[in-house]
Amino acid sequence: MSLLFEGREWNFDKLKGVYDAVSEIALGDLGLDVYPNQVEVITSEQMLDAYASIGLPILYRHWSFGKSFVRDESLYRKGFQGLAYEIVINSDPCISYIMEENSMTMQTLVLAHAAFGHNHFFKNNHLFRQWTDATAILDYLTFARDFISGCEERYGIEAVERILDAAHALQLQGVNRYTRRPRRSLADELARERERRNYVETTWNPLWTTIPGGKQDTVREVELLSSENPSIEFPEENLLYFLEKNSPVLRGWEREILRIARNLAQYFYPQRQTKMMNEGCATFVHYEIMTRLHEGGKIDDGAFLEFIQAHTSVVFQPAFDDRRYNGLNPYALGFAIMRDIQRICSDPTDEDRAWFPEMAGNGDPMGTLRGIWAEYRDESFLLQFLSPKVIRDFRMISLKDEEGLPYFEVSSIHDEQGYRDIRVALARQYECARIDPEIEVTDVNLRGDRKLLLEHRVYDGQRLDQASLRATLQYVRSLWGYAVRLREVDGQTGLALSAVAETEVS
């Protein structure tokens, strides 16, 4: 068997040969199902630019992206920060960016990791299938970029940035967690924009310019949108959606910018819920493919050792007292659990048979993993498949921290009940519904002072930081146009908490 490559240097002929070999193993041996691949080689500066624009290939301009670019570039040039070997886009075709600085071995690894591991997960996981449209995202990003660029030319950069700043600050509160709103194609988006612009242009009357106060445009465009607003229903979980549809002061183009921001937040929502599974899947896939390439004589020992060194760095888990510790490494934990599932399916112990009777010894590890990758997200994956062996390998225990006490209590250890408690406690840390504040619009006084009432439901005593709360409410007020009040209530009982939890911006 001839080698696919020798040495570090790559060229496009070698990349093509490696891609074909990786594809044969991924699709044939592992049974993966992927979108068509589009592989692009970029420079380190282009990778930094992709970092700054939240990993998307096409995006509108904003000062925060430039700030991120300058920061990351400075850290990278000084050697304080490395760069990812690749960036992959959940789209159809699936776009994988690989760096030209990578060696040939690393190009092979990232093709396996991104173009097949992540690609398979994007295409098959039910959250991505339910909440995102891979065929439309690139067209929508083009529409968003062109629309916001047009707004900057027509209304000024400062006016657009004011809306974008507020929309970015509230993006986590612009996600539909339970109800999926209807999707529109790019043609529908452009048609809506033309209809709005044509209405304003055909109904414009110069007499409006004589009205004192400078509110003419706002009045006209609010009238245009008021006929499209559905009846207001409370509570509303999606704050940006509520403001987009019901704000008394926003003009049509400002509402469209809010819609763009919340659509992007919705696009990333499945990725936030599956970070550990997604990276674990891609890491498992690249490990299997690189191992099989070596076993098949297609890469030499030197290339495999280079891969092992890079792979080991990816799945390294610092100890809790290591200064590099920053929680559990999603690559390490996801990969460890998936390797453990592979072992349980092929060579189970008595403990495995007791904990996982349905898959222990079934002889089909890849079929089992493909089913898991399709049907679970991080917290449910941990609740179902975190085994006692992995808990022991990672030396996990559960600590109870009582407010006011100067010590921790070890509440769960390595016994049967402790394993179950540790699984539950760890899974809760991956649940977005608990990580993100649960804030809902509960009421608004449209006939009076138009005060907007928000409610934060508090779980496990996790209150909002008051300084950040007031700064964020300023953004809500800028979009709503009138006073905003937020109160905090106990998530279990519904009872209002102390008066300090009520914050009003007038």
Sequence and secondary structure as in RCSB ss.txt:
>XXXX:A:sequence
MSLLFEGREWNFDKLKGVYDAVSEIALGDLGLDVYPNQVEVITSEQMLDAYASIGLPILYRHWSFGKSFVRDESL
YRKGFQGLAYEIVINSDPCISYIMEENSMTMQTLVLAHAAFGHNHFFKNNHLFRQWTDATAILDYLTFARDFISG
CEERYGIEAVERILDAAHALQLQGVNRYTRRPRRSLADELARERERRNYVETTWNPLWTTIPGGKQDTVREVELL
SSENPSIEFPEENLLYFLEKNSPVLRGWEREILRIARNLAQYFYPQRQTKMMNEGCATFVHYEIMTRLHEGGKID
DGAFLEFIQAHTSVVFQPAFDDRRYNGLNPYALGFAIMRDIQRICSDPTDEDRAWFPEMAGNGDPMGTLRGIWAE
YRDESFLLQFLSPKVIRDFRMISLKDEEGLPYFEVSSIHDEQGYRDIRVALARQYECARIDPEIEVTDVNLRGDR
KLLLEHRVYDGQRLDQASLRATLQYVRSLWGYAVRLREVDGQTGLALSAVAETEVS
>XXXX:A:secstr
   S  SS   HHHHHHHHHHHHIIIIIIS      EEEEEE HHHHHHHHHTTT SS    HHHHHHHHHHHHH
HHTTS    SEEEE SSSEEEEEETTS HHHHHHHIIIIIIIIHHHHHH HHHHHH  TTTHHHHHHHHHHHHHH
HHHHH HHHHHHHHHHHHHTGGGS  SS       HHHHHHHHHHHHHHHHHH  GGGGGSTTS HHHHHHHHHH
HTT     SSBS HHHHHHHH SS  HHHHHHHHHHHHHHHHHHHHHHSHHHHHHHHHHHHHHHHHHHHHTTSS 
HHHHHHHHHHHHHHT    TTSTT  S  HHHHHHHHHHHHHHHHHS  HHHHHH TTTTT S HHHHHHHHHHH
  HHHHHHHH  HHHHHHTT  EEE  TT SS EEEE SSHHHHHHHHHHHHHTT HHHHS EEEEEEE TTTT 
 EEEEEEE TT    HHHHHHHHHHHHHHH S EEEEEEETTT  B  GGG EEE 
